[in-house]
Amino acid sequence: MMKKRNVALQAALAAVFAVAATSASAAVTLSATAASTPVKYASELTAANVTVNGAGLKLAFSPAWGVAAGNHLYVRVDLSNASFGTALTAGSLAITDNAAPPTAKGVVSLSSGGAVGSTSVIFDVSDATAGILLSDIMTLTPTSVKYVNPAQAATATVNVYDSAANANVGGAGLGFTLTGDYITTAAALVTTFTPLTNTAQVAQSFKNFAANASGVNTANTAVQALGSVQTVVNAAAALVPATGLGAVAADLATASDLVVTGVFDAVGTTGSIGVSAAGTCGTLTAGTLNTAKTTATFTGFAGATLVAAKPFVCFTADGLTAIPAQVDTGVLSFTGVLAGATIANASGTVGTILHDGTELQTPWFSTAPGYISRVFLTNNGSTAAPISGTTILTETGNTCTVGTGAVTTIPANSMVEITAAQLCSSFSGAKRAAAVFTIEQPTSQIQGVYQITSPSGAVAAFPMLRPGTN
């Protein structure tokens, strides 16, 4: 008759499981006190029903029950979302004591299950000298496992029983049921977007950049690095299913392409959106701009190593066109090696362009008889705010003759008035337009109000718009 270990010994299992985890560090360890750390295969190479291999498939645990010398214990392992890819044998399960170094012990025979495609296996274990102890460590070493749905983790569950009949029925056995994640996936390719913040200078009518921290040290330059995009291969964290070895670039993809999206009109005909080896933006390789100049495509952004030789994305303006404030984004796509497995695109912010001044836009104003249009600009800062530019917007074909007398500076802690006649003394067509004022002072200090009086005497006033934010 089987002699069971005293139930009080189960209180020591927590310590035993912790030791098992340490002693079988190369294996997935099931414990009653800690979550398992599953073996991870490269998601870029793991399609549905893939067969995975390697030493990482070892499954270690300590029995939740002990038996005296000569008695038998039945160990059942069940897989979920997976099945055995190679038939198991009695040698697939090893037993050692918990000494340092460990010593092999016990006699193992395959009781049932473990065939190719099977999701469970039962082993009959015993030891004629010392019995099976709570502190013993059992290690199941499958040659291969079929992983059914890589979108979810495959799990392993271990129970022990006092008879083959109970083991065949399954369910909760003696002591604890051990269960945990066994196999999962992780991205072997890790892409990092490192955006920089650049400033288009109001003093240059936003046609050039101020200096930034990426290596361009002088202001009034037409080129700046938006940021960088770089991919590394996380070989230590993701294995190749076929070999069980760490993934390298050649296993995963042959190239990657980068598409950067933004507002790139300011490149004109002489500038570009290009890539460079450094943030100083030297030796640029230009991307391909679409007709609308809203995307720049870099085919073959990184070669077979998947590590870009020119990871910095650079904006080169023509120096003649204002550079809009914007947030530029990027999408990196990969040419995968394995058919049926998907390499997810990487996306992120490439860089940000700010304006260091204030832009205020009127609704339409009019110089038609009976209308009185004017704007009031306020500066609550402690220094004067130069109005460095005024842009008049009219309908196509209608031209404005610029008036005279408009102020060019808003004094500190003051308000100024600008009339419609000072903006446009006459028109070639309809006597109406809109105006955009560029002011060299932070937006927190500058406000604007537009006022119009109609021929009927009705007065309307509106806060002026801030282009790009309203």
DOBA-665995 format. One line per field, with one value per residue (C-alpha): residue number from 1; x, y, z. Coordinates in steps of 0.05 Angstrom, whole numbers, plus 5000, padded with zeros to 4 digits. Layout:
<sefis>
resi (NUM, ...);
xx (X, ...);
yy (Y, ...);
zz (Z, ...);
</sefis>
This chain:
<sefis>
resi (1, 2, 3, 4, 5, 6, 7, 8, 9, 10, 11, 12, 13, 14, 15, 16, 17, 18, 19, 20, 21, 22, 23, 24, 25, 26, 27, 28, 29, 30, 31, 32, 33, 34, 35, 36, 37, 38, 39, 40, 41, 42, 43, 44, 45, 46, 47, 48, 49, 50, 51, 52, 53, 54, 55, 56, 57, 58, 59, 60, 61, 62, 63, 64, 65, 66, 67, 68, 69, 70, 71, 72, 73, 74, 75, 76, 77, 78, 79, 80, 81, 82, 83, 84, 85, 86, 87, 88, 89, 90, 91, 92, 93, 94, 95, 96, 97, 98, 99, 100, 101, 102, 103, 104, 105, 106, 107, 108, 109, 110, 111, 112, 113, 114, 115, 116, 117, 118, 119, 120, 121, 122, 123, 124, 125, 126, 127, 128, 129, 130, 131, 132, 133, 134, 135, 136, 137, 138, 139, 140, 141, 142, 143, 144, 145, 146, 147, 148, 149, 150, 151, 152, 153, 154, 155, 156, 157, 158, 159, 160, 161, 162, 163, 164, 165, 166, 167, 168, 169, 170, 171, 172, 173, 174, 175, 176, 177, 178, 179, 180, 181, 182, 183, 184, 185, 186, 187, 188, 189, 190, 191, 192, 193, 194, 195, 196, 197, 198, 199, 200, 201, 202, 203, 204, 205, 206, 207, 208, 209, 210, 211, 212, 213, 214, 215, 216, 217, 218, 219, 220, 221, 222, 223, 224, 225, 226, 227, 228, 229, 230, 231, 232, 233, 234, 235, 236, 237, 238, 239, 240, 241, 242, 243, 244, 245, 246, 247, 248, 249, 250, 251, 252, 253, 254, 255, 256, 257, 258, 259, 260, 261, 262, 263, 264, 265, 266, 267, 268, 269, 270, 271, 272, 273, 274, 275, 276, 277, 278, 279, 280, 281, 282, 283, 284, 285, 286, 287, 288, 289, 290, 291, 292, 293, 294, 295, 296, 297, 298, 299, 300, 301, 302, 303, 304, 305, 306, 307, 308, 309, 310, 311, 312, 313, 314, 315, 316, 317, 318, 319, 320, 321, 322, 323, 324, 325, 326, 327, 328, 329, 330, 331, 332, 333, 334, 335, 336, 337, 338, 339, 340, 341, 342, 343, 344, 345, 346, 347, 348, 349, 350, 351, 352, 353, 354, 355, 356, 357, 358, 359, 360, 361, 362, 363, 364, 365, 366, 367, 368, 369, 370, 371, 372, 373, 374, 375, 376, 377, 378, 379, 380, 381, 382, 383, 384, 385, 386, 387, 388, 389, 390, 391, 392, 393, 394, 395, 396, 397, 398, 399, 400, 401, 402, 403, 404, 405, 406, 407, 408, 409, 410, 411, 412, 413, 414, 415, 416, 417, 418, 419, 420, 421, 422, 423, 424, 425, 426, 427, 428, 429, 430, 431, 432, 433, 434, 435, 436, 437, 438, 439, 440, 441, 442, 443, 444, 445, 446, 447, 448, 449, 450, 451, 452, 453, 454, 455, 456, 457, 458, 459, 460, 461, 462, 463, 464, 465, 466, 467, 468, 469, 470);
xx (5000, 5026, 5050, 5035, 5078, 5050, 5003, 5041, 5100, 5061, 5074, 5146, 5127, 5133, 5207, 5216, 5185, 5232, 5292, 5265, 5262, 5335, 5360, 5325, 5339, 5343, 5273, 5202, 5188, 5118, 5109, 5052, 5079, 5106, 5084, 5122, 5168, 5149, 5198, 5190, 5195, 5202, 5132, 5159, 5172, 5115, 5056, 4995, 5010, 5085, 5131, 5178, 5243, 5300, 5325, 5279, 5221, 5244, 5189, 5211, 5170, 5172, 5119, 5062, 5062, 5115, 5116, 5160, 5214, 5187, 5119, 5093, 5070, 5036, 5054, 5008, 5026, 4971, 4983, 4934, 4939, 4996, 5011, 5073, 5109, 5153, 5133, 5156, 5192, 5207, 5272, 5234, 5224, 5284, 5284, 5340, 5347, 5356, 5429, 5485, 5504, 5439, 5440, 5395, 5346, 5283, 5256, 5210, 5164, 5115, 5045, 5003, 4998, 5056, 5046, 5054, 4994, 4977, 4962, 4977, 5026, 5027, 5091, 5098, 5155, 5185, 5250, 5270, 5318, 5294, 5224, 5198, 5207, 5174, 5242, 5257, 5258, 5225, 5243, 5204, 5244, 5202, 5240, 5189, 5120, 5066, 5044, 4972, 4953, 5012, 4964, 4955, 5003, 5006, 5000, 5023, 4988, 5018, 4980, 5003, 4961, 4966, 4941, 4943, 4867, 4861, 4915, 4877, 4814, 4852, 4829, 4856, 4904, 4941, 4969, 4973, 4955, 5012, 4996, 5027, 5045, 5093, 5103, 5091, 5118, 5157, 5180, 5252, 5254, 5249, 5244, 5254, 5231, 5272, 5239, 5272, 5239, 5259, 5237, 5223, 5244, 5193, 5251, 5265, 5190, 5193, 5236, 5296, 5308, 5337, 5393, 5374, 5408, 5420, 5486, 5468, 5495, 5479, 5414, 5385, 5400, 5357, 5368, 5352, 5345, 5273, 5294, 5319, 5289, 5329, 5316, 5354, 5348, 5330, 5362, 5363, 5288, 5261, 5280, 5276, 5222, 5260, 5324, 5308, 5367, 5366, 5340, 5387, 5370, 5379, 5326, 5274, 5273, 5313, 5300, 5256, 5222, 5206, 5150, 5151, 5088, 5086, 5077, 5138, 5121, 5179, 5230, 5212, 5253, 5321, 5308, 5290, 5268, 5330, 5367, 5436, 5484, 5485, 5442, 5485, 5451, 5513, 5516, 5441, 5403, 5337, 5272, 5219, 5166, 5095, 5063, 5028, 5093, 5061, 5101, 5174, 5189, 5256, 5258, 5311, 5317, 5356, 5389, 5394, 5423, 5359, 5401, 5398, 5465, 5430, 5378, 5368, 5311, 5329, 5285, 5321, 5281, 5292, 5298, 5244, 5180, 5153, 5160, 5093, 5090, 5076, 5085, 5118, 5104, 5135, 5117, 5171, 5151, 5193, 5203, 5196, 5232, 5177, 5114, 5052, 5084, 5072, 5121, 5081, 5096, 5131, 5104, 5118, 5134, 5195, 5199, 5163, 5170, 5148, 5143, 5177, 5129, 5055, 5011, 4943, 4893, 4833, 4766, 4751, 4757, 4728, 4742, 4675, 4634, 4598, 4643, 4693, 4742, 4801, 4842, 4869, 4933, 4956, 5023, 5025, 5099, 5153, 5188, 5163, 5138, 5158, 5107, 5155, 5106, 5035, 5006, 4943, 4897, 4848, 4805, 4841, 4851, 4837, 4899, 4909, 4948, 4983, 4966, 5011, 5014, 5005, 5045, 5103, 5114, 5069, 5100, 5107, 5043, 5005, 4952, 4955, 4901, 4908, 4854, 4832, 4855, 4924, 4925, 4897, 4887, 4851, 4832, 4829, 4764, 4719, 4740, 4753, 4810, 4840, 4906, 4956, 5003, 5070, 5092, 5159, 5133, 5108, 5035, 5022, 5036, 5000, 4926, 4884, 4812, 4779, 4722, 4675, 4619, 4568, 4532, 4472, 4514, 4517, 4583, 4615, 4680, 4717, 4781, 4832, 4849, 4916, 4932, 4945, 4912, 4841);
yy (5000, 5070, 5111, 5185, 5240, 5275, 5331, 5379, 5373, 5410, 5474, 5469, 5468, 5543, 5540, 5478, 5511, 5571, 5524, 5488, 5553, 5567, 5498, 5494, 5564, 5542, 5513, 5540, 5529, 5517, 5540, 5547, 5614, 5650, 5660, 5620, 5654, 5622, 5608, 5662, 5653, 5710, 5734, 5752, 5678, 5645, 5628, 5586, 5512, 5523, 5470, 5500, 5468, 5480, 5471, 5526, 5476, 5443, 5444, 5438, 5428, 5395, 5342, 5366, 5298, 5248, 5172, 5125, 5081, 5031, 5064, 5096, 5166, 5183, 5251, 5280, 5339, 5373, 5425, 5477, 5511, 5463, 5389, 5347, 5352, 5291, 5228, 5227, 5169, 5149, 5188, 5252, 5260, 5265, 5267, 5295, 5310, 5382, 5375, 5417, 5389, 5350, 5274, 5235, 5189, 5149, 5103, 5131, 5095, 5123, 5104, 5135, 5193, 5232, 5212, 5261, 5307, 5288, 5343, 5302, 5251, 5208, 5181, 5127, 5147, 5113, 5106, 5042, 5076, 5145, 5149, 5211, 5273, 5340, 5371, 5330, 5366, 5336, 5362, 5345, 5355, 5351, 5349, 5394, 5423, 5445, 5515, 5523, 5597, 5644, 5701, 5668, 5634, 5559, 5534, 5472, 5440, 5387, 5341, 5279, 5218, 5155, 5109, 5103, 5101, 5168, 5198, 5176, 5210, 5274, 5334, 5356, 5306, 5301, 5364, 5425, 5434, 5470, 5511, 5569, 5598, 5552, 5582, 5652, 5701, 5765, 5814, 5803, 5869, 5930, 5998, 6063, 6131, 6187, 6253, 6321, 6389, 6443, 6515, 6555, 6626, 6682, 6731, 6694, 6693, 6619, 6604, 6579, 6540, 6560, 6517, 6451, 6400, 6348, 6376, 6436, 6492, 6555, 6591, 6614, 6546, 6516, 6443, 6408, 6336, 6319, 6258, 6187, 6118, 6057, 5982, 5931, 5855, 5831, 5762, 5745, 5750, 5717, 5649, 5620, 5565, 5518, 5518, 5546, 5593, 5669, 5705, 5748, 5798, 5748, 5703, 5758, 5807, 5828, 5903, 5958, 6019, 6084, 6132, 6200, 6242, 6317, 6385, 6391, 6448, 6489, 6443, 6480, 6458, 6460, 6427, 6356, 6308, 6264, 6217, 6224, 6184, 6239, 6294, 6345, 6325, 6318, 6275, 6270, 6218, 6248, 6210, 6209, 6263, 6253, 6306, 6339, 6340, 6307, 6242, 6224, 6151, 6118, 6051, 6007, 6052, 5995, 5938, 5865, 5882, 5922, 5974, 6038, 6068, 6135, 6136, 6212, 6243, 6314, 6372, 6418, 6480, 6523, 6586, 6620, 6587, 6589, 6523, 6505, 6484, 6409, 6340, 6292, 6217, 6155, 6084, 6031, 5968, 5905, 5855, 5790, 5724, 5675, 5669, 5667, 5703, 5778, 5831, 5888, 5958, 6004, 6074, 6136, 6210, 6228, 6300, 6365, 6434, 6494, 6568, 6615, 6673, 6686, 6684, 6717, 6716, 6762, 6740, 6779, 6854, 6905, 6975, 6978, 7042, 7040, 6986, 7001, 6944, 6944, 6899, 6910, 6875, 6870, 6853, 6837, 6823, 6866, 6878, 6906, 6856, 6870, 6854, 6821, 6805, 6816, 6770, 6792, 6737, 6752, 6714, 6689, 6747, 6801, 6841, 6888, 6952, 6954, 7015, 7057, 7078, 7010, 7002, 6952, 6942, 6929, 6964, 6927, 6923, 6960, 6955, 6980, 6991, 6975, 6995, 6960, 7020, 7013, 6940, 6952, 7022, 6993, 6929, 6907, 6870, 6860, 6905, 6850, 6806, 6773, 6787, 6743, 6779, 6748, 6775, 6763, 6746, 6682, 6665, 6671, 6746, 6765, 6770, 6799, 6821, 6837, 6887, 6905, 6955, 6946, 7002, 6990, 7007, 6936, 6920, 6851, 6832, 6765, 6738, 6730, 6660, 6626, 6587, 6514, 6516, 6540);
zz (5000, 4983, 5041, 5033, 5061, 5121, 5099, 5144, 5097, 5045, 5083, 5060, 4987, 4977, 4994, 4951, 4890, 4899, 4900, 4839, 4801, 4819, 4804, 4737, 4713, 4640, 4644, 4650, 4723, 4751, 4822, 4871, 4894, 4832, 4761, 4709, 4658, 4592, 4536, 4483, 4408, 4358, 4340, 4271, 4258, 4295, 4251, 4272, 4286, 4285, 4313, 4365, 4387, 4435, 4505, 4529, 4525, 4589, 4642, 4714, 4777, 4845, 4862, 4906, 4940, 4963, 4969, 5009, 4979, 4930, 4922, 4858, 4840, 4775, 4744, 4692, 4648, 4606, 4552, 4530, 4461, 4445, 4434, 4433, 4366, 4379, 4416, 4489, 4522, 4593, 4585, 4572, 4647, 4693, 4769, 4812, 4886, 4909, 4928, 4899, 4851, 4840, 4835, 4788, 4823, 4812, 4760, 4706, 4658, 4608, 4632, 4576, 4528, 4501, 4428, 4370, 4373, 4444, 4493, 4556, 4583, 4647, 4678, 4731, 4779, 4839, 4877, 4912, 4962, 4982, 4953, 4917, 4960, 4960, 4949, 4887, 4820, 4759, 4690, 4627, 4564, 4500, 4435, 4402, 4414, 4364, 4384, 4360, 4366, 4377, 4393, 4462, 4510, 4513, 4584, 4622, 4681, 4728, 4776, 4814, 4831, 4872, 4817, 4741, 4739, 4775, 4731, 4668, 4693, 4704, 4743, 4811, 4839, 4905, 4936, 4891, 4818, 4785, 4724, 4685, 4618, 4581, 4511, 4485, 4434, 4438, 4386, 4366, 4330, 4375, 4341, 4379, 4355, 4387, 4368, 4374, 4382, 4333, 4329, 4266, 4282, 4279, 4268, 4203, 4185, 4203, 4142, 4182, 4246, 4313, 4340, 4373, 4416, 4363, 4338, 4295, 4339, 4300, 4290, 4224, 4192, 4138, 4161, 4226, 4249, 4264, 4304, 4294, 4281, 4300, 4305, 4346, 4348, 4418, 4408, 4482, 4490, 4427, 4398, 4328, 4329, 4283, 4324, 4393, 4385, 4393, 4332, 4290, 4236, 4179, 4210, 4212, 4154, 4094, 4096, 4125, 4093, 4128, 4111, 4146, 4146, 4157, 4122, 4077, 4029, 4057, 4023, 3959, 3899, 3933, 4001, 4021, 4075, 4080, 4126, 4156, 4199, 4252, 4281, 4246, 4182, 4139, 4076, 4067, 4027, 4005, 4010, 3957, 3968, 3943, 3900, 3958, 3998, 4057, 4058, 4048, 4033, 4047, 4011, 4041, 4102, 4136, 4101, 4120, 4188, 4202, 4237, 4197, 4177, 4171, 4226, 4232, 4192, 4170, 4146, 4096, 4081, 4020, 4063, 4022, 4049, 4120, 4157, 4190, 4262, 4261, 4291, 4242, 4248, 4218, 4201, 4192, 4154, 4145, 4090, 4128, 4117, 4138, 4096, 4141, 4199, 4205, 4225, 4255, 4231, 4281, 4286, 4328, 4329, 4288, 4310, 4328, 4298, 4339, 4325, 4375, 4363, 4354, 4292, 4295, 4237, 4227, 4200, 4136, 4141, 4092, 4067, 4031, 4043, 4110, 4140, 4195, 4207, 4254, 4299, 4369, 4389, 4462, 4492, 4566, 4565, 4596, 4529, 4463, 4411, 4339, 4285, 4237, 4182, 4158, 4104, 4066, 4042, 3985, 3936, 3874, 3826, 3876, 3896, 3955, 3952, 4019, 4061, 4103, 4176, 4209, 4272, 4270, 4345, 4404, 4464, 4530, 4570, 4515, 4461, 4390, 4337, 4263, 4214, 4151, 4109, 4138, 4116, 4047, 4018, 3957, 3922, 3849, 3863, 3924, 3981, 4031, 4055, 4116, 4150, 4187, 4236, 4256, 4323, 4357, 4426, 4460, 4450, 4524, 4521, 4456, 4444, 4388, 4377, 4311, 4307, 4249, 4246, 4190, 4152, 4197, 4258, 4285, 4319, 4323, 4357, 4354, 4384, 4329, 4306, 4320, 4256, 4270, 4338, 4325);
</sefis>
